[in-house]
Amino acid sequence: MTTKKMAIIATKGTLDMAYPPFILASTAAALGYEVQVFFTFYGLQLLRKDLSTVMISPLANPAMPMPIPMPVMVQMLPGMESMATMMMKQKLKKHGVASLQELRDLCLEAEVKFIACQMTVDLFEFDKSEFIDGIEYGGAAMFLGFAGDTDICLFV
């Protein structure tokens, strides 16, 4: 029996966009898939040691359900991003959704391979000490070598 494979490209570093790659990767790994996630551009934020800085913005996010309708001008006010992040974290906790840290740890325990885009690391002049242990650094060619043979390839 051949092991199924799944590749995910994670390009966003906001709270709302951090959940899909970790949920999909951990679920696929639990189902026996071999999984790789390629973190590039703003997605690299999800590989930082400290995930507490991952925020969500209500601005330019019209599908975000808010307790009361908010005009764009209100969404631009200082502190709205922090408030939206706090509200989302409370909602996630209330409904028993694992934290980003828990999901990321689950992926690592399940041997999901995390690849940090070396070009993006260089472009933004990141120091590798800012990132968690257990990740690999590589380029698009490295990732595509795996992605080209997958059963599922997702861009999130």
C-alpha positions as a printed Julia matrix, in Angstrom:
156×3 Matrix{Float64}:
   0.0    0.0    0.0
   1.37   3.4   -0.97
   1.28   6.19   1.61
  -0.84   9.12   0.51
   0.9   12.49   0.41
  -0.3   16.03   1.0
   1.53  19.31   0.37
   0.44  22.67   1.74
   1.77  26.12   0.91
   1.21  28.55   3.81
   1.58  32.2    2.77
  -0.36  34.12   5.43
   0.67  34.99   8.97
  -2.59  36.19  10.5
  -4.54  34.33  13.17
  -7.44  33.45  10.88
  -5.11  32.14   8.16
  -2.84  30.26  10.58
  -5.44  27.66  11.52
  -6.12  26.05   8.1
  -2.6   24.76   7.36
  -2.13  23.39  10.89
  -5.6   21.79  11.04
  -5.28  20.25   7.58
  -1.71  19.05   8.17
  -2.41  17.5   11.57
  -5.6   15.82  10.33
  -3.88  14.4    7.25
  -0.98  13.14   9.38
  -3.47  11.48  11.75
  -5.0    9.74   8.72
  -1.59   8.4    7.76
  -0.6   10.89   5.07
   2.96  12.03   4.59
   2.65  15.81   4.93
   4.87  18.78   4.12
   4.04  22.42   4.69
   6.03  25.08   2.84
   5.95  28.4    4.73
   6.73  31.38   2.55
   6.43  35.16   2.78
   4.12  36.1    5.69
   3.47  32.43   6.45
   6.94  32.34   8.01
   5.41  34.09  11.05
   3.85  30.74  11.93
   7.28  29.19  12.45
   8.44  31.79  14.96
   9.06  30.57  18.5
   6.53  33.05  19.87
   3.07  32.75  18.34
   1.54  35.34  20.69
   2.17  38.09  18.14
  -0.05  36.42  15.52
  -3.04  38.77  15.17
  -6.23  39.09  13.15
  -7.42  42.27  11.53
 -11.06  43.18  11.06
  -9.95  45.66   8.38
 -10.44  44.42   4.81
 -11.94  41.22   6.17
 -15.62  41.67   5.26
 -16.55  38.05   5.94
 -15.44  38.29   9.56
 -18.54  37.93  11.76
 -18.68  40.79  14.24
 -21.08  41.03  17.19
 -22.31  44.32  15.78
 -21.82  45.8   12.3
 -18.75  48.05  12.22
 -18.04  50.65   9.59
 -14.58  50.53   8.02
 -13.64  53.78   9.74
 -14.15  52.13  13.15
 -12.11  49.08  12.1
  -9.16  51.4   11.38
  -9.01  52.82  14.91
  -6.0   52.0   17.09
  -6.57  48.91  19.21
  -9.16  47.31  16.93
  -6.71  44.63  15.75
  -5.91  43.71  19.36
  -9.6   43.66  20.24
 -10.47  41.47  17.24
  -7.62  39.1   18.12
  -8.76  38.85  21.74
 -12.35  38.21  20.66
 -11.3   35.49  18.21
  -9.06  33.76  20.78
 -11.93  33.82  23.3
 -14.3   32.33  20.71
 -11.81  29.59  19.81
 -11.28  28.73  23.47
 -15.02  28.79  24.24
 -15.63  26.25  21.48
 -12.74  23.99  22.49
 -10.58  24.69  19.44
  -6.92  23.97  20.06
  -4.53  26.91  20.21
  -2.08  27.58  17.4
   0.73  26.39  19.66
  -1.09  23.11  20.35
  -1.85  22.52  16.68
   1.71  23.29  15.63
   3.08  20.97  18.32
   0.66  18.26  17.19
   1.95  18.59  13.63
   5.53  18.26  14.78
   4.71  15.23  16.93
   3.0   13.65  13.91
   6.17  14.23  11.85
   4.69  16.84   9.53
   7.66  18.33   7.73
   7.84  22.12   7.99
   9.92  23.87   5.34
  10.82  27.54   5.73
  11.35  29.26   2.4
  15.04  30.15   2.37
  14.52  32.93  -0.18
  11.95  34.61   2.09
  14.17  34.17   5.16
  16.93  35.96   3.26
  14.61  38.58   1.75
  13.23  39.7    5.12
  16.62  39.23   6.82
  15.24  36.87   9.47
  17.61  35.3   11.93
  17.12  31.53  12.06
  17.26  31.72  15.86
  13.78  33.33  15.72
  12.28  30.09  14.42
  11.34  26.85  16.18
  13.61  23.83  16.12
  12.85  20.89  13.86
  12.17  22.78  10.64
  14.05  22.62   7.35
  15.09  25.45   5.09
  14.74  25.13   1.35
  13.51  26.68  -1.82
  10.63  26.17  -4.16
  12.49  23.45  -6.07
  12.91  21.4   -2.89
   9.23  21.71  -2.04
   8.05  21.04  -5.6
  10.09  17.84  -5.63
   7.65  16.57  -3.0
   4.51  18.45  -4.12
   4.76  17.08  -7.65
   4.1   13.58  -6.35
   1.3   14.34  -3.9
  -2.3   13.23  -3.86
  -3.39  16.61  -2.49
  -1.67  19.98  -2.9
  -3.2   23.05  -1.24
  -2.42  26.75  -1.27
  -3.69  28.55   1.84
